Amino acid sequence: MTVGLAGCLGGDDDTDGTEGDDSDTDAESDRESSIEGDIDSVEYEGETLVAFLEQEHDVDRLDVLSEDGSRVDTANIGTETRIELFDIISEPEIFSLDNPENTGVTLTILAVDNEDEEVGEAEIEYAPEVELEDLDIDFREGDIQLTVTNTGEGPIKLSTDVGFTETVEITPEVDYATDDAGEPLVDTTISYPHFELTDESLTEEEGTMVEGSETEQITRESEPIIGSVIVSPDSRTRAADHSELEYVFVTEPIEDEEVPVDRTEITVGFEAELNAEPSQQEEIYEAEITFSNIIGHRDEGQERTGGYTHNIDLDAGDAEIVSFEDD
């Protein structure tokens, strides 16, 4: 069972291809007007800022300046015309210290000759802007796919955090031993939904690179989305999938069967958080997901000393993302 909600964050697209081409032409013209002298072009190649010089140039050194005039990087030049300057993702100091969340800065590249005379100048904007355009969840497998687009200029590295913001207590209608007052000796209440992320590919250290004007799909892998408790011949109190229950003796095997539950439809919150580097840009998207046709399942159990251990699991027949918006 896979559900998704696509295109929910974008506005209506009422432009045609001609207008888009004009916009691209204007942007290219702006870039060309900001380049002078021996510098031919400046661009991003992946996460690296790269400068290209004229074939016949007099450049001895390139200096990269931030908006406040501080030097971010410098490179000594020989006869080469392609110069890799620096990895922009590892340079958080390009942002103002009093406004670290600012994702829009203009970098200036100065070319000077061996007499320290300026022979070229170029500007390039670093203004990435990330948007979550699609959320798709495979509730059987537990995998979550995020489609993100960097609508701005320059690359950005994203780390993600996803998960349910709430769960609902659901009780399977099963009979077990009771005390003298007729109260059940075992609490089979189950917290649903629940999953554990299993992938290690999207840690804070690694993240996912999204270049300017590019779209990437990020998949977070998890165990199936479940809720379960265990009824055991052990009388100790333990935790299972965030549900505390006291086990009682189950001395006879029970048939493998579906069991009804007290709530067959619930709506819970879900949150997807995108954290960007080198800025401290953070975007949080909130969704509401409705699970319906919820049913419990009790397995036939395994024999243990003194009785049997049984698992009671929950599963939803259907799920739907009913709302999705940025915070």
Summary of the structure (lengths in Angstrom):
residues: 327
radius of gyration: 28.8
end to end distance: 26.9
largest distance: 97.6
contacts: 1013
relative contact order: 0.16
helix: 7%
strand: 53%
